[in-house]
Amino acid sequence: MKKEDLKGLSADDLRNELNAEKDRLLKLKFAHAVSPVENPMRIRESRKRIARLNTELTVKSRQA
């Protein structure tokens, strides 16, 4: 999801996406601890997506 896509979401949608992405990251970390994940770059991408969601959520909360 691009930055432009995130700007169109409401604060509630951003929180839902953030929670889903955190769950996804947790599952990836557990899977990677048990046996190496096929594409370990997905962990990094997930962390970056969480950071983008947090940033956009902060921007939305400051505007309100």
C-alpha positions in Angstrom: 0.0 0.0 0.0 1.4 3.4 -1.0 1.5 6.6 0.9 -1.3 8.0 -1.2 -3.5 5.0 -0.4 -2.9 5.5 3.3 -3.9 9.1 3.2 -7.4 8.1 2.0 -8.1 5.9 5.0 -9.9 7.1 8.1 -8.3 6.8 11.6 -10.3 3.7 12.4 -9.3 2.0 9.2 -5.7 2.8 9.9 -6.0 1.3 13.4 -7.5 -1.8 12.0 -4.8 -2.1 9.3 -2.1 -1.5 12.0 -3.5 -4.3 14.3 -3.7 -6.7 11.3 -0.1 -5.9 10.3 1.2 -6.3 13.8 -0.4 -9.8 14.0 1.1 -10.6 10.6 4.6 -9.6 11.8 4.2 -11.6 15.0 3.3 -14.7 13.0 6.2 -14.1 10.6 8.7 -13.8 13.5 7.4 -17.1 15.1 7.6 -18.9 11.7 11.1 -17.6 11.2 12.2 -18.7 14.6 11.0 -22.2 14.0 12.3 -22.6 10.5 13.7 -20.0 8.1 11.0 -18.1 6.2 11.2 -18.5 2.4 11.5 -14.7 2.0 12.9 -13.0 5.1 12.5 -9.6 3.4 8.8 -9.9 4.2 9.7 -9.2 7.9 11.4 -6.0 7.0 8.6 -4.9 4.7 6.1 -5.6 7.5 8.0 -3.4 9.9 8.1 -0.6 7.4 4.4 -0.9 6.7 3.7 -0.7 10.5 5.9 2.5 10.6 4.0 4.0 7.7 0.7 3.3 9.3 1.8 4.8 12.7 3.1 7.9 10.9 -0.2 8.4 9.0 -2.2 7.8 12.2 -0.1 10.4 14.0 -0.7 12.9 11.2 -4.5 12.3 11.3 -4.6 12.7 15.1 -2.8 16.0 15.0 -5.1 17.3 12.4 -8.2 16.5 14.5 
